[in-house]
């Protein structure tokens, strides 16, 4: 595209046969042209329309032609004259012509969709004369806006008439046939005839309508609508054009003016680009994006500048005897000639209809210039290596992105074959999204072309279309080239991915892969930068601790994370941190377990800039055999070029690196800021259980003790020294009471164990452990403490716990065992403990008696204690004499003299008991005999009963008749007894109790399991009781029916 001043320096336009010339024949007679064109000299004008092709002749007739060039409608539009101009929009046809009844041109408006039922002609909507002054002037040009709002008519005297709101007048049902808007003369130039008119249609950027006016000497622009309309037309260019050499371009944005030296495009403000195309021009047309130029007749010669003319002369067998007309179709945007042909009979008309270009020669032949398919045109350009032109044509033809990408791919292959790798890569970059990246990557894996590969991979990442393998390859190329600057640029770039609303969304590369590759290559600075920036807490800590050994920075980072995020990470790295920074790590764990507010971070703590690192990682894999251990991530879908504030992706698939086994990291938050949770407003923080961190202190018992003591004091207000109410602490309203109780027990159980394992002072070894047991307010587990004391041999603790649990017998047995183990003072401790526990635990005396009489040495040492024990046994009747004798006689330790006095006292007491029992037996027998005699007397009917009772047993009054006497020697007034009473009221209650007892005994007689259990527990006493209750008696005769 040349500038205006370069019109004279005409470049050589490329010429291609992009159009096929096809003769158009009549559908009924294939040997001749269509019927409507057989009288070509009589045709005055042709215009395409939405209803078909409209052809007018010099007789005033108009023909409506269909796609097969058959005449579908015809009518006389102008009687006695000819049709000079036609224009059609929205099926409204406007004709201008001459009529024998009028001196001035006549304008008629036809409706091509509605026809008169009688004549078959379209309905005539309006008809009026076009008059400007008294003298008639021929119409030289006509223009109709797409909306039918404006109609401009140019006259031969240089006058331009404009009709406004034509559509409202046409569609209005009121008014006569001749009613049209009042025309307005907008331009007059008596010395410059009007040679062309055209409307610039409104757009979103330019909503106004403009009218281009072309004269023989100038190009003017008139604003027809909008603010500022109605003024004087402004001169756009001082170069005019002849009649027929001006038309609107295919977009209706600029007017195309054809002159002998060049073709000019003029806009609303000034002249635009021009195209150097020398030669006389008789008319100009537009067809899609093409401009069609028709030259006036000329005599061909073999030395003509045009190759088309030279070819025409060469193909002619005889010297040319007449003039020829040349027709050229060229694309001004892409600067090439799409078709060039000659016509010996001249060109009558050129029109564009149904997407094709038609040329009507003066001899009535109609030729169709049919454009080749775009694929055929592109193949033609491919063969000539004109890929740039192919791209321009594809964009002009509005091909989709996939077809354009295919052109870039073929262009890239062409440049690659020529060895121009840089240019080839620029073309391959244009194929992203449509060509598989592997196709391009395989071409540039050679070390000499690795820089081109970096360019392609960077573009993939910037568009968000890279997967984990692409990220791995790109980072490996950086590290292989030792290009730290580009690695910094890639790693530290911000997000280029955006969502539909413009918000930052995702990284342009796979984050997991980038971290993994940087770690493998030894670029720990970059790996830690990514992990920290996008809050991959576990990755950052793994890099700082496992790779870089930067424990102090890791500890600061953990503190910044806050309690909740640091909890899971400390569970993994707490032991390593304690091994290297025991004091600081212990303080951090204490703060996490006791603080209800976010952890405090020192304001002076700033991140030190990491020193540059050189690659010290393992050797890199071949680019053809990359490490594909990690799973392929899903390619991103959106991309942008914004660079700030990346949001960590919520749906990123976590992949395991070669060193990783599993990941349970804290999910990344919504926005990727550095870990500064401590700077957030103070709010309640859930405290984790201290038990989570117990295992980390395995090799640090002293720090473990400090951790447990501080947590117990700050969290629950509990200390070893404090035996009163707990110290005041801030309580957690959201804490689980049961979980807190379990944590307290775990802390004190562990602390007690640590106290036992630590050496104490010589004066008071294990003093703290004993203090824990003595403090009844501490929530340790007694059973757990008992096991620990037993395992560690902590006697004071064991005794204290047994006493507190009511296990005094175990205390005594413990000291008995100690005596067996050779402790000389153990027996004295047994006696002391017996004196202490004996009053409340009398069963301990037989146990101690057996112990003190187990060996001669013990008996000699504790002879007086044995007598005292026997005395208590005797007083409390803890053992029968026989059992005492059996205990003492089980060995030959105790002599008779030891228990002589005790035995004599016991024998004497036993004799007294026997005598007492014999007296009771005699009294029971006497009573029984008396009862039996009474029963016998009562049972004898022949033995009379004499009653000597003189007092009523009920009212205690004197007994008088009538009276009632009972065999039990009770007498009553008859009036003192209830009616029908047959039993003595005084004895009835006693007899009822006896009967109830007997019924219970009889019921118990059938419960054998109960009786057997009582015998096991009570022995002979239970058996004797059974006899007394009658449980062992034989069944009664009345029960067995005997």
Secondary structure, DSSP 8 states (H G I E B T S, - for coil): -B-GGGSSS----EE---EEEEEE--SS-TTS--GGGTTGGGEEEEEEETTEEEEEETTSEEEEE-TTS-EEEEEESSTTS-EEEEEEETTEEEEEE--TT-SSEEEEEEEEEEE-TTT--EEEEEEEEE-SSSS---EEEEEE-TTSSEEEEEETTS-EEEEESHHHHHH-SSS-TT-----EEEE--TTS-EEEEEEE---SS--S-EEEEEESS-EEEEE-SSTTTTS--EEEES----TT-EEE-TTSSSEEEE-SSEEEEE-SSSEEEEEE--S--SEEEEETTEEEEE---EE--TT-S-HHHHHHHHH-SS---SEEEEEEEEETTTTEEEEEEEETT-EEEEEEETTEEEEEETTS-EEEEEE--HHHHHHHHHHTT-HHHHHHHHHHTT--HHHHHHHHHHHHHHHHHHT-HHHHHHHHHTTTTTS-HHHHHHHT-SGGGHHHHHHHHHHHHHTT---HHHHHHHHHHHHHHT-HHHHHHHHT-----B-TTS-B---SS-HHHHHHHHHHHT-HHHHHHHHHHTT-HHHHHHIIIIIS--HHHHHHHHHHH-HHHHHHHHHHHHHHHHHH-HHHHHHHHHHHHH-SS-----TT------------S-----TTS----S-------------S-----TT------TT-S--------SS---S-GGGS---------GGGGGGGGTT-HHHHHHHHHHHHHHHH---SS--SS-------TT--HHHHHHHHHHHHHHHHHHHHHS---SSSTTHHHHHHHH-TTS---HHHHHHHHHHHT-HHHHHHHHHHTT-HHHHHHHHHHHHHTT-TTHHHHHHHHHHHHTTT-TTHHHHHHHHHTSSHHHHHHTHHHHHHHHHHHHHHT-S-HHHHHHHHTTSSSS-HHHHHHHHHHHHHHHHHHHHHHHHHHHHHHHHHHHHHHHHHHHH-TTS-------B-TTT--B--SSEEE-TTS-EEEGGGS-TT--S-HHHHHHHHHHHHHHHHHHHHTT-HHHHHHHHHHHTHHHHHHHHHHTTTS---HHHHT-
